[in-house]
Amino acid sequence: MSVQTIRYELDVDGIATITHDAPGAPVNTMTEQWQADLAEAVSRVETDKERIKGVLVTSAKKTFFAGAQLDNVLKLKAEDAAAGFKGIEAMKACFRRLETMGRPVVALLGGAALGGGWEVALAAHARFALDDRKIQFGTPEVSLGLIPGATGITKTVRLLGLMAAQPY
């Protein structure tokens, strides 16, 4: 299997860096390739766990992560439901493995984290962002009737409380 959309590095100080970087794309999105690459990156973190002191999750793009490719989502049909559910459950399992491996995980948000991208950021124990009013966070797909399926709503509410989470 070839990892194409995520780079993984472990430095001599024990800091593992997961860098989202979809080749040839202006933004990182949740494609099938990215889902496979995420599973591989998390497996590598688990393999290196004893050498890891902490994990950084970042992006090589101007945005942190844009979420699902909307074109692909709009093409889904009822018969795609089982495979879609299985894919989301696998993604959630990867997030959970990262969260519970016993090392601090920090997301470095140099740009917007929207939809699934916000869910990627929420898989970290802490998030740090540039002080820039143009950077947005949240789940705007709800305005299209799409409910985030990879724990974004529940984690946002848990972190901020129900009323404070609503604008996101």
N, C-alpha and C positions, 0 to 999 in steps of 0.2 A: 504494500500500500504506500502511496506517495502522498506526503503531507504537502498541500499546495497553498492553503490560505492562512496558515498559522506558523509562525516561527517559534521554536522553543530553544532557550539558552539557559545554561546553568553556569554561573561564574564561580570564581575561586573562593568568594566570600559566602557561598551558599545561597545566593539569590537567584531564583528561577524566574525567567521572564517569558511570558506568553504574549507574543506580539501578533495581533490580527492584521493581516496584510493580503487581501485578495488581489492576486496579480491582474493588472490591466483594468481594474475596476476603480471608479472614483471613491467608492465607499465600501465598507465591509458589510456583507449581508448574510443572512442565514440560508445558505444554499445546502444542498445535500452534501457537497464536497466539504463545506465548512463543518457540518455536523460530524462527518467522519473524522475530519482533522481535529475537532475538539476532543473527541473520544481518544484519539491517539495522544494528544498533548496531555490530557489528564492522566492517561496511563503512564506516560513518561515522568510526570511529576510524582506519581505514586511509586514508580520504580526507584526514583532518586530521593525519596522522602528522607532517608537518614542523612543525606548530605545537604538537604534544604533547610535554611533558616526562615525563609519567607518567599512568597510568590508575588510578582508584579504582573498585572494584566493590563496591556496597553494596546495602542494602535499605531500603525505607520501612516495612517491616513489623517486628513485634517479633522474628520469626525472620528469619534471613538468607534461607534458602530451604529448602523442605520436600521437594523432589524431584519425582518423577513423581506424577501424580494416580492413586492406587491404584485407584479405581473404573474408570478408563479401562484400566488395565493388566489388570485382572481380566476385562474384556470382550473382550480380544484372542483371536482364533482363529488357527488355523494359516495360513489364507489371508492374514492380516495380516502375516506374517513378512517378506516382501520390502519392504513399505512401512515397517515398523518398523525394519528394518535400515538402509534408506536414510536415515530420519530420524535415527537414532543416528550414522551416519557423517557426516551433514551437521553435527550438533551437535559432534562431535569435531573436524571440520575448522574450525569457528568457534573452538573453544577453542584449537586449534593456531595459527590465524592470530593470535589475540590474544597467545599466548605467544611467538611468533617475530617480532613486528613491530619489535623492537629498542627498545622502551620498557618501563620497569618497570611491572608491573601488580600492584596490591595489593588484596586482598580485606579489607574491614572487616566483621568478623563480630559484629554486635550481638546476635545470637541464634543459635539452633540452625542447623546446616548438615548436613542428613541426606540420605542417598541421593544423588539427582541434585544436591541442593544442595551436598553435600560435593564433588561433582565440579565444580560451578561454582566453588567456592572454590579447588579444586586447579588450576584454569586460570590462577590468578594465580601470580606468582613468590614472593609472600609473603602471609601471612595474619596479621591482628591481630584478637584477640578481647577482649571484656570479661572481666575477672577475675570470673567468676560460675560457681559450681559447677553451676547449673541448665542452663547452655548445653551442648548435646551436639553432637558431631561424629561422623561415620562413616557406615556403610552398613548400617543395621539390616535392610534388605530381604533380606539374605542369610538371615536366620532364617525367611523365607517361601519360600526356594528361588529367589529372584530375584538373579541376578548383575548387578551394575552394569555397564553396557555402554559408558559414556562415559569410560573410563580411570581410574575411581576406585580400583579395587584396585591396578592397576599403579603409579599415582602414590603412593598411600599407602605401599606397600611400598618404593618407591624413596626416598621421603623419610625413612621411619622404620626401615627394615629389616624383615625378615620377622617376627620374633618381636614386635617392638614394634608392628607394624601390626595384629596379630591382634585385639586388643580393639576396634578400630574397625570 
